Amino acid sequence: MSDRSAHPRLPLGVRALDSLFRVAPSMSVARMDEERLRRVQGVAIPTRGPANLLLGRPRRGVRISTRTFDAGHGPLPLRLYTPTRATTGPRPVVLHLHGGGFVLGSARQGDWLCSVVADELDAVVVAVDYRLAPTHRFPAALEDCYEALLWTAAHARELGADPDRLGLMGDSAGGNLAAVLALVARDEGGPGVRHQGLVYPATDLTDATREHASYVGNRGIVLSNDDLEVFYGHYLPEGTDPADWRLSPVRAPDLSGLPPALVVVAGLDPLHDSGVGYAEALVAAGTPARVEDFHLMPHGFLSFPYLARSARDAATALVTDQRRHLGGARPGS
């Protein structure tokens, strides 16, 4: 699917990201022992300072608040993004699932993207801090995300949103969870989801991905093949079949009747071909899907908008597709 024979010169910001990830042990899960991993999981991302230079500042005009609800196993934290400008009616609502290989990350890391979607779509965005592996392996994260979807639909009107204009959005591991969530909601008669925004999603956790050109030719920028193997090893309980569609949605027996999808992929990402393949499988099953391919970007580039300038174009593509299926007002309209 991808030609990795040539290595074009990388944009300056991508080269800076590559250098950062190579010199900082905490940026690569493959270089962490279990003690370091748990320390990293326990560190909250600061709301000011250097973190904002990497992750981007939230959009002005968007109020960020937090909530918790009882998810059965205990309280589940949510992070809410709400435009401060007046509106004439209920807004769309988007549930966002963060990335981090099912092992790292938090809702906070999506502040820039979630605030852009809230502002540009004029929507309420709900982000969930689902439980992380290896302490909480599959299906804990999926169960949390489904509970968050049910909560979002049930409380949409309280948030000033329309439960009938509900979308999913997730990046990396969150893209996997969003894709699986759309399948679960369809099969379980759950909330009606009208759009899925899948950003460099992991759609196949089986060994078949090792044959993808994007995996074979991976240059290890931001996400190495070793990182992928460690993430999956932490997430899957021993003896679990990775071909289970709740882990590998591309292997679901039926991909029809799902909400339209936009799949954002990065050309320097080992998951590139996995994302493209999922979009192709959706289309083959009759589900509308299209791909936005950012050829010189690495995995995770939407998390670093100041270094990866294409993050802004990707966010615009995402909002444009969400507006097409969820409605929503343009800023200033």
Contacts in CASP RR format, 6 or more apart in sequence:
PFRMAT RR
TARGET T0000
AUTHOR 0000-0000-0000
METHOD contacts of the structure
MODEL  1
MSDRSAHPRLPLGVRALDSLFRVAPSMSVARMDEERLRRVQGVAIPTRGP
ANLLLGRPRRGVRISTRTFDAGHGPLPLRLYTPTRATTGPRPVVLHLHGG
GFVLGSARQGDWLCSVVADELDAVVVAVDYRLAPTHRFPAALEDCYEALL
WTAAHARELGADPDRLGLMGDSAGGNLAAVLALVARDEGGPGVRHQGLVY
PATDLTDATREHASYVGNRGIVLSNDDLEVFYGHYLPEGTDPADWRLSPV
RAPDLSGLPPALVVVAGLDPLHDSGVGYAEALVAAGTPARVEDFHLMPHG
FLSFPYLARSARDAATALVTDQRRHLGGARPGS
1 212 0 8 1.000
1 213 0 8 1.000
1 214 0 8 1.000
1 272 0 8 1.000
1 273 0 8 1.000
1 276 0 8 1.000
1 277 0 8 1.000
2 212 0 8 1.000
2 213 0 8 1.000
2 214 0 8 1.000
2 267 0 8 1.000
2 272 0 8 1.000
2 273 0 8 1.000
3 213 0 8 1.000
4 213 0 8 1.000
4 214 0 8 1.000
4 216 0 8 1.000
4 217 0 8 1.000
4 218 0 8 1.000
7 219 0 8 1.000
8 296 0 8 1.000
10 18 0 8 1.000
10 221 0 8 1.000
10 268 0 8 1.000
10 296 0 8 1.000
11 296 0 8 1.000
11 308 0 8 1.000
11 309 0 8 1.000
13 307 0 8 1.000
13 308 0 8 1.000
13 309 0 8 1.000
14 221 0 8 1.000
14 268 0 8 1.000
14 296 0 8 1.000
14 297 0 8 1.000
14 298 0 8 1.000
14 301 0 8 1.000
14 307 0 8 1.000
14 308 0 8 1.000
16 307 0 8 1.000
17 221 0 8 1.000
17 222 0 8 1.000
17 298 0 8 1.000
17 301 0 8 1.000
17 304 0 8 1.000
17 307 0 8 1.000
17 308 0 8 1.000
18 220 0 8 1.000
18 221 0 8 1.000
18 222 0 8 1.000
18 298 0 8 1.000
20 27 0 8 1.000
21 27 0 8 1.000
21 28 0 8 1.000
21 221 0 8 1.000
21 222 0 8 1.000
25 31 0 8 1.000
25 32 0 8 1.000
25 36 0 8 1.000
26 32 0 8 1.000
26 36 0 8 1.000
26 40 0 8 1.000
28 224 0 8 1.000
28 226 0 8 1.000
28 227 0 8 1.000
29 37 0 8 1.000
29 101 0 8 1.000
29 103 0 8 1.000
29 104 0 8 1.000
29 227 0 8 1.000
29 230 0 8 1.000
29 231 0 8 1.000
29 234 0 8 1.000
30 224 0 8 1.000
30 226 0 8 1.000
30 227 0 8 1.000
30 229 0 8 1.000
30 230 0 8 1.000
32 40 0 8 1.000
34 134 0 8 1.000
37 103 0 8 1.000
37 134 0 8 1.000
38 135 0 8 1.000
40 104 0 8 1.000
41 103 0 8 1.000
41 104 0 8 1.000
41 105 0 8 1.000
41 132 0 8 1.000
44 106 0 8 1.000
44 108 0 8 1.000
45 51 0 8 1.000
45 55 0 8 1.000
45 105 0 8 1.000
45 106 0 8 1.000
45 108 0 8 1.000
45 109 0 8 1.000
47 108 0 8 1.000
53 306 0 8 1.000
54 303 0 8 1.000
54 304 0 8 1.000
54 306 0 8 1.000
54 307 0 8 1.000
55 109 0 8 1.000
55 110 0 8 1.000
55 111 0 8 1.000
55 112 0 8 1.000
55 303 0 8 1.000
55 304 0 8 1.000
55 305 0 8 1.000
56 111 0 8 1.000
56 112 0 8 1.000
56 304 0 8 1.000
56 305 0 8 1.000
56 306 0 8 1.000
57 111 0 8 1.000
57 112 0 8 1.000
58 64 0 8 1.000
58 81 0 8 1.000
58 111 0 8 1.000
58 112 0 8 1.000
58 114 0 8 1.000
58 115 0 8 1.000
59 112 0 8 1.000
59 115 0 8 1.000
59 116 0 8 1.000
59 118 0 8 1.000
59 119 0 8 1.000
61 83 0 8 1.000
61 84 0 8 1.000
61 85 0 8 1.000
61 119 0 8 1.000
62 81 0 8 1.000
62 82 0 8 1.000
62 83 0 8 1.000
62 84 0 8 1.000
62 115 0 8 1.000
62 118 0 8 1.000
62 119 0 8 1.000
63 81 0 8 1.000
63 82 0 8 1.000
63 83 0 8 1.000
63 84 0 8 1.000
64 79 0 8 1.000
64 80 0 8 1.000
64 81 0 8 1.000
64 111 0 8 1.000
64 115 0 8 1.000
65 79 0 8 1.000
65 80 0 8 1.000
65 82 0 8 1.000
66 77 0 8 1.000
66 78 0 8 1.000
66 79 0 8 1.000
66 80 0 8 1.000
67 77 0 8 1.000
67 78 0 8 1.000
67 80 0 8 1.000
68 75 0 8 1.000
68 76 0 8 1.000
68 77 0 8 1.000
68 78 0 8 1.000
69 75 0 8 1.000
69 76 0 8 1.000
69 78 0 8 1.000
69 147 0 8 1.000
69 151 0 8 1.000
70 76 0 8 1.000
71 143 0 8 1.000
71 144 0 8 1.000
71 147 0 8 1.000
71 148 0 8 1.000
72 147 0 8 1.000
73 131 0 8 1.000
73 143 0 8 1.000
76 128 0 8 1.000
76 129 0 8 1.000
76 130 0 8 1.000
76 144 0 8 1.000
76 147 0 8 1.000
76 148 0 8 1.000
77 107 0 8 1.000
77 128 0 8 1.000
77 129 0 8 1.000
78 107 0 8 1.000
78 126 0 8 1.000
78 127 0 8 1.000
78 128 0 8 1.000
78 129 0 8 1.000
78 148 0 8 1.000
78 151 0 8 1.000
79 107 0 8 1.000
79 108 0 8 1.000
79 111 0 8 1.000
79 114 0 8 1.000
79 126 0 8 1.000
79 127 0 8 1.000
79 128 0 8 1.000
79 129 0 8 1.000
80 124 0 8 1.000
80 125 0 8 1.000
80 126 0 8 1.000
80 127 0 8 1.000
80 159 0 8 1.000
81 111 0 8 1.000
81 114 0 8 1.000
81 115 0 8 1.000
81 117 0 8 1.000
81 118 0 8 1.000
81 124 0 8 1.000
81 125 0 8 1.000
81 126 0 8 1.000
81 127 0 8 1.000
82 118 0 8 1.000
82 124 0 8 1.000
82 159 0 8 1.000
83 91 0 8 1.000
83 118 0 8 1.000
83 119 0 8 1.000
83 122 0 8 1.000
83 123 0 8 1.000
85 122 0 8 1.000
85 332 0 8 1.000
87 122 0 8 1.000
87 329 0 8 1.000
89 160 0 8 1.000
90 156 0 8 1.000
90 157 0 8 1.000
90 160 0 8 1.000
90 161 0 8 1.000
90 162 0 8 1.000
90 165 0 8 1.000
91 122 0 8 1.000
91 123 0 8 1.000
91 124 0 8 1.000
91 160 0 8 1.000
91 161 0 8 1.000
91 162 0 8 1.000
91 165 0 8 1.000
91 328 0 8 1.000
92 121 0 8 1.000
92 122 0 8 1.000
92 123 0 8 1.000
92 124 0 8 1.000
92 161 0 8 1.000
92 162 0 8 1.000
92 165 0 8 1.000
92 166 0 8 1.000
92 167 0 8 1.000
92 322 0 8 1.000
92 326 0 8 1.000
92 327 0 8 1.000
92 328 0 8 1.000
93 123 0 8 1.000
93 124 0 8 1.000
93 125 0 8 1.000
93 126 0 8 1.000
93 152 0 8 1.000
93 156 0 8 1.000
93 159 0 8 1.000
93 161 0 8 1.000
93 162 0 8 1.000
93 163 0 8 1.000
93 165 0 8 1.000
93 166 0 8 1.000
93 167 0 8 1.000
94 117 0 8 1.000
94 121 0 8 1.000
94 123 0 8 1.000
94 124 0 8 1.000
94 125 0 8 1.000
94 126 0 8 1.000
94 166 0 8 1.000
94 167 0 8 1.000
94 168 0 8 1.000
94 169 0 8 1.000
94 322 0 8 1.000
94 326 0 8 1.000
95 125 0 8 1.000
95 126 0 8 1.000
95 127 0 8 1.000
95 128 0 8 1.000
95 145 0 8 1.000
95 148 0 8 1.000
95 149 0 8 1.000
95 152 0 8 1.000
95 166 0 8 1.000
95 167 0 8 1.000
95 168 0 8 1.000
95 169 0 8 1.000
95 178 0 8 1.000
95 181 0 8 1.000
96 107 0 8 1.000
96 110 0 8 1.000
96 113 0 8 1.000
96 114 0 8 1.000
96 117 0 8 1.000
96 125 0 8 1.000
96 126 0 8 1.000
96 127 0 8 1.000
96 128 0 8 1.000
96 169 0 8 1.000
96 170 0 8 1.000
97 127 0 8 1.000
97 128 0 8 1.000
97 130 0 8 1.000
97 145 0 8 1.000
97 168 0 8 1.000
97 169 0 8 1.000
97 170 0 8 1.000
97 171 0 8 1.000
97 173 0 8 1.000
97 174 0 8 1.000
97 175 0 8 1.000
97 177 0 8 1.000
97 178 0 8 1.000
97 181 0 8 1.000
98 105 0 8 1.000
98 106 0 8 1.000
98 107 0 8 1.000
98 109 0 8 1.000
98 110 0 8 1.000
98 127 0 8 1.000
98 128 0 8 1.000
98 129 0 8 1.000
98 170 0 8 1.000
98 171 0 8 1.000
98 173 0 8 1.000
98 174 0 8 1.000
99 105 0 8 1.000
99 109 0 8 1.000
99 170 0 8 1.000
99 171 0 8 1.000
99 172 0 8 1.000
99 173 0 8 1.000
99 174 0 8 1.000
99 175 0 8 1.000
100 172 0 8 1.000
100 173 0 8 1.000
100 174 0 8 1.000
100 231 0 8 1.000
101 172 0 8 1.000
101 173 0 8 1.000
101 202 0 8 1.000
101 231 0 8 1.000
101 235 0 8 1.000
102 132 0 8 1.000
102 133 0 8 1.000
102 138 0 8 1.000
102 141 0 8 1.000
102 173 0 8 1.000
102 176 0 8 1.000
102 231 0 8 1.000
102 234 0 8 1.000
102 235 0 8 1.000
103 132 0 8 1.000
103 133 0 8 1.000
103 134 0 8 1.000
103 173 0 8 1.000
103 230 0 8 1.000
103 231 0 8 1.000
103 234 0 8 1.000
103 235 0 8 1.000
104 132 0 8 1.000
105 132 0 8 1.000
106 129 0 8 1.000
107 127 0 8 1.000
107 128 0 8 1.000
107 129 0 8 1.000
109 303 0 8 1.000
110 127 0 8 1.000
110 303 0 8 1.000
112 303 0 8 1.000
112 305 0 8 1.000
112 311 0 8 1.000
113 171 0 8 1.000
113 302 0 8 1.000
113 303 0 8 1.000
113 315 0 8 1.000
114 125 0 8 1.000
114 127 0 8 1.000
115 125 0 8 1.000
116 315 0 8 1.000
116 319 0 8 1.000
117 123 0 8 1.000
117 125 0 8 1.000
117 169 0 8 1.000
117 315 0 8 1.000
117 318 0 8 1.000
117 319 0 8 1.000
117 322 0 8 1.000
118 124 0 8 1.000
118 125 0 8 1.000
119 331 0 8 1.000
120 315 0 8 1.000
120 316 0 8 1.000
120 319 0 8 1.000
120 330 0 8 1.000
120 331 0 8 1.000
121 319 0 8 1.000
121 322 0 8 1.000
121 323 0 8 1.000
121 326 0 8 1.000
121 327 0 8 1.000
121 328 0 8 1.000
122 328 0 8 1.000
122 329 0 8 1.000
122 330 0 8 1.000
122 331 0 8 1.000
123 161 0 8 1.000
123 322 0 8 1.000
123 326 0 8 1.000
123 328 0 8 1.000
124 156 0 8 1.000
124 159 0 8 1.000
124 160 0 8 1.000
124 161 0 8 1.000
125 169 0 8 1.000
126 148 0 8 1.000
126 152 0 8 1.000
126 159 0 8 1.000
128 144 0 8 1.000
128 145 0 8 1.000
128 148 0 8 1.000
130 140 0 8 1.000
130 141 0 8 1.000
130 144 0 8 1.000
130 145 0 8 1.000
130 148 0 8 1.000
130 177 0 8 1.000
131 140 0 8 1.000
131 141 0 8 1.000
131 144 0 8 1.000
132 141 0 8 1.000
133 140 0 8 1.000
133 141 0 8 1.000
133 234 0 8 1.000
133 235 0 8 1.000
134 233 0 8 1.000
134 234 0 8 1.000
134 235 0 8 1.000
137 234 0 8 1.000
137 235 0 8 1.000
137 236 0 8 1.000
137 237 0 8 1.000
138 235 0 8 1.000
138 236 0 8 1.000
138 237 0 8 1.000
138 240 0 8 1.000
138 246 0 8 1.000
138 247 0 8 1.000
139 246 0 8 1.000
141 173 0 8 1.000
141 177 0 8 1.000
141 235 0 8 1.000
142 177 0 8 1.000
142 180 0 8 1.000
142 181 0 8 1.000
142 184 0 8 1.000
142 246 0 8 1.000
145 177 0 8 1.000
145 178 0 8 1.000
145 181 0 8 1.000
146 181 0 8 1.000
146 184 0 8 1.000
146 185 0 8 1.000
149 168 0 8 1.000
149 181 0 8 1.000
149 185 0 8 1.000
149 190 0 8 1.000
149 191 0 8 1.000
149 193 0 8 1.000
150 190 0 8 1.000
150 191 0 8 1.000
152 163 0 8 1.000
152 166 0 8 1.000
152 191 0 8 1.000
153 163 0 8 1.000
153 166 0 8 1.000
153 190 0 8 1.000
153 191 0 8 1.000
153 192 0 8 1.000
154 163 0 8 1.000
156 162 0 8 1.000
156 163 0 8 1.000
156 166 0 8 1.000
157 163 0 8 1.000
163 191 0 8 1.000
164 192 0 8 1.000
164 194 0 8 1.000
165 194 0 8 1.000
165 326 0 8 1.000
165 327 0 8 1.000
165 328 0 8 1.000
166 191 0 8 1.000
166 192 0 8 1.000
166 193 0 8 1.000
166 194 0 8 1.000
166 326 0 8 1.000
167 193 0 8 1.000
167 194 0 8 1.000
167 195 0 8 1.000
167 196 0 8 1.000
167 197 0 8 1.000
167 259 0 8 1.000
167 322 0 8 1.000
167 325 0 8 1.000
167 326 0 8 1.000
168 178 0 8 1.000
168 181 0 8 1.000
168 182 0 8 1.000
168 193 0 8 1.000
168 195 0 8 1.000
168 196 0 8 1.000
168 197 0 8 1.000
168 259 0 8 1.000
169 178 0 8 1.000
169 196 0 8 1.000
169 197 0 8 1.000
169 199 0 8 1.000
169 318 0 8 1.000
169 322 0 8 1.000
170 177 0 8 1.000
170 178 0 8 1.000
170 197 0 8 1.000
170 198 0 8 1.000
170 199 0 8 1.000
170 201 0 8 1.000
171 199 0 8 1.000
171 200 0 8 1.000
171 201 0 8 1.000
171 300 0 8 1.000
171 302 0 8 1.000
171 303 0 8 1.000
172 199 0 8 1.000
172 200 0 8 1.000
172 201 0 8 1.000
172 202 0 8 1.000
172 271 0 8 1.000
172 299 0 8 1.000
172 300 0 8 1.000
173 202 0 8 1.000
173 231 0 8 1.000
173 235 0 8 1.000
174 201 0 8 1.000
175 197 0 8 1.000
175 198 0 8 1.000
175 199 0 8 1.000
175 200 0 8 1.000
175 201 0 8 1.000
175 202 0 8 1.000
176 201 0 8 1.000
176 202 0 8 1.000
176 203 0 8 1.000
176 205 0 8 1.000
176 247 0 8 1.000
176 249 0 8 1.000
178 196 0 8 1.000
178 197 0 8 1.000
178 198 0 8 1.000
178 201 0 8 1.000
179 196 0 8 1.000
179 198 0 8 1.000
179 201 0 8 1.000
179 203 0 8 1.000
179 249 0 8 1.000
179 261 0 8 1.000
179 278 0 8 1.000
180 245 0 8 1.000
180 246 0 8 1.000
180 247 0 8 1.000
180 249 0 8 1.000
181 193 0 8 1.000
182 193 0 8 1.000
182 196 0 8 1.000
182 258 0 8 1.000
182 259 0 8 1.000
182 261 0 8 1.000
183 245 0 8 1.000
183 246 0 8 1.000
183 249 0 8 1.000
183 252 0 8 1.000
183 255 0 8 1.000
183 258 0 8 1.000
184 190 0 8 1.000
184 246 0 8 1.000
185 191 0 8 1.000
185 192 0 8 1.000
185 193 0 8 1.000
186 193 0 8 1.000
186 257 0 8 1.000
186 258 0 8 1.000
192 259 0 8 1.000
193 259 0 8 1.000
194 259 0 8 1.000
194 260 0 8 1.000
194 325 0 8 1.000
194 326 0 8 1.000
195 259 0 8 1.000
195 260 0 8 1.000
195 261 0 8 1.000
195 262 0 8 1.000
195 321 0 8 1.000
195 322 0 8 1.000
195 325 0 8 1.000
195 326 0 8 1.000
196 258 0 8 1.000
196 259 0 8 1.000
196 260 0 8 1.000
196 261 0 8 1.000
196 262 0 8 1.000
197 261 0 8 1.000
197 262 0 8 1.000
197 263 0 8 1.000
197 264 0 8 1.000
197 318 0 8 1.000
197 321 0 8 1.000
197 322 0 8 1.000
198 261 0 8 1.000
198 262 0 8 1.000
198 263 0 8 1.000
198 264 0 8 1.000
198 275 0 8 1.000
198 278 0 8 1.000
199 264 0 8 1.000
199 302 0 8 1.000
199 314 0 8 1.000
199 318 0 8 1.000
200 264 0 8 1.000
200 265 0 8 1.000
200 266 0 8 1.000
200 269 0 8 1.000
200 271 0 8 1.000
200 272 0 8 1.000
200 275 0 8 1.000
200 299 0 8 1.000
200 300 0 8 1.000
201 263 0 8 1.000
201 271 0 8 1.000
201 274 0 8 1.000
201 275 0 8 1.000
201 278 0 8 1.000
202 228 0 8 1.000
202 271 0 8 1.000
202 274 0 8 1.000
203 248 0 8 1.000
203 249 0 8 1.000
203 250 0 8 1.000
203 271 0 8 1.000
203 274 0 8 1.000
203 275 0 8 1.000
203 277 0 8 1.000
203 278 0 8 1.000
204 248 0 8 1.000
204 250 0 8 1.000
204 251 0 8 1.000
204 274 0 8 1.000
204 278 0 8 1.000
205 232 0 8 1.000
205 235 0 8 1.000
205 236 0 8 1.000
205 242 0 8 1.000
205 247 0 8 1.000
205 248 0 8 1.000
206 242 0 8 1.000
206 243 0 8 1.000
206 248 0 8 1.000
206 251 0 8 1.000
207 242 0 8 1.000
209 215 0 8 1.000
209 228 0 8 1.000
209 270 0 8 1.000
209 271 0 8 1.000
209 273 0 8 1.000
209 274 0 8 1.000
210 216 0 8 1.000
210 225 0 8 1.000
212 270 0 8 1.000
212 272 0 8 1.000
212 273 0 8 1.000
212 274 0 8 1.000
213 273 0 8 1.000
214 267 0 8 1.000
214 269 0 8 1.000
214 270 0 8 1.000
214 271 0 8 1.000
214 272 0 8 1.000
214 273 0 8 1.000
214 274 0 8 1.000
215 225 0 8 1.000
215 228 0 8 1.000
215 270 0 8 1.000
215 273 0 8 1.000
217 270 0 8 1.000
218 224 0 8 1.000
218 225 0 8 1.000
218 269 0 8 1.000
218 270 0 8 1.000
219 268 0 8 1.000
220 270 0 8 1.000
220 298 0 8 1.000
221 268 0 8 1.000
221 298 0 8 1.000
221 299 0 8 1.000
222 268 0 8 1.000
222 269 0 8 1.000
222 298 0 8 1.000
222 299 0 8 1.000
222 300 0 8 1.000
222 301 0 8 1.000
223 269 0 8 1.000
223 270 0 8 1.000
223 271 0 8 1.000
223 298 0 8 1.000
223 299 0 8 1.000
223 300 0 8 1.000
224 270 0 8 1.000
225 270 0 8 1.000
228 270 0 8 1.000
228 271 0 8 1.000
232 242 0 8 1.000
236 242 0 8 1.000
236 247 0 8 1.000
240 247 0 8 1.000
241 247 0 8 1.000
242 248 0 8 1.000
243 251 0 8 1.000
244 251 0 8 1.000
245 251 0 8 1.000
245 252 0 8 1.000
245 253 0 8 1.000
249 255 0 8 1.000
249 278 0 8 1.000
250 274 0 8 1.000
250 277 0 8 1.000
250 278 0 8 1.000
250 281 0 8 1.000
254 285 0 8 1.000
255 281 0 8 1.000
255 282 0 8 1.000
255 284 0 8 1.000
255 285 0 8 1.000
255 286 0 8 1.000
255 287 0 8 1.000
256 285 0 8 1.000
256 286 0 8 1.000
256 287 0 8 1.000
257 285 0 8 1.000
257 286 0 8 1.000
257 287 0 8 1.000
258 282 0 8 1.000
258 285 0 8 1.000
258 287 0 8 1.000
259 287 0 8 1.000
259 325 0 8 1.000
260 287 0 8 1.000
260 288 0 8 1.000
260 289 0 8 1.000
260 321 0 8 1.000
260 325 0 8 1.000
261 279 0 8 1.000
261 282 0 8 1.000
261 287 0 8 1.000
261 288 0 8 1.000
261 289 0 8 1.000
261 290 0 8 1.000
262 289 0 8 1.000
262 290 0 8 1.000
262 291 0 8 1.000
262 292 0 8 1.000
262 317 0 8 1.000
262 318 0 8 1.000
262 321 0 8 1.000
262 322 0 8 1.000
263 275 0 8 1.000
263 276 0 8 1.000
263 278 0 8 1.000
263 279 0 8 1.000
263 289 0 8 1.000
263 290 0 8 1.000
263 291 0 8 1.000
263 292 0 8 1.000
264 291 0 8 1.000
264 292 0 8 1.000
264 294 0 8 1.000
264 302 0 8 1.000
264 314 0 8 1.000
264 317 0 8 1.000
264 318 0 8 1.000
265 271 0 8 1.000
265 272 0 8 1.000
265 275 0 8 1.000
265 276 0 8 1.000
265 291 0 8 1.000
265 292 0 8 1.000
265 293 0 8 1.000
265 294 0 8 1.000
266 272 0 8 1.000
266 293 0 8 1.000
266 294 0 8 1.000
266 297 0 8 1.000
266 298 0 8 1.000
266 299 0 8 1.000
266 300 0 8 1.000
266 301 0 8 1.000
267 293 0 8 1.000
267 294 0 8 1.000
267 295 0 8 1.000
267 296 0 8 1.000
267 297 0 8 1.000
267 298 0 8 1.000
268 296 0 8 1.000
268 297 0 8 1.000
268 298 0 8 1.000
268 299 0 8 1.000
269 297 0 8 1.000
269 298 0 8 1.000
269 299 0 8 1.000
269 300 0 8 1.000
270 299 0 8 1.000
271 299 0 8 1.000
272 293 0 8 1.000
275 291 0 8 1.000
276 291 0 8 1.000
276 293 0 8 1.000
278 289 0 8 1.000
279 289 0 8 1.000
279 290 0 8 1.000
279 291 0 8 1.000
280 289 0 8 1.000
282 288 0 8 1.000
282 289 0 8 1.000
283 289 0 8 1.000
290 321 0 8 1.000
292 314 0 8 1.000
292 317 0 8 1.000
292 318 0 8 1.000
294 301 0 8 1.000
294 310 0 8 1.000
294 313 0 8 1.000
294 314 0 8 1.000
296 310 0 8 1.000
297 308 0 8 1.000
297 310 0 8 1.000
297 314 0 8 1.000
298 308 0 8 1.000
300 308 0 8 1.000
301 308 0 8 1.000
301 310 0 8 1.000
301 311 0 8 1.000
301 314 0 8 1.000
302 308 0 8 1.000
302 311 0 8 1.000
302 314 0 8 1.000
302 315 0 8 1.000
303 311 0 8 1.000
304 311 0 8 1.000
305 311 0 8 1.000
305 312 0 8 1.000
305 315 0 8 1.000
323 330 0 8 1.000
END
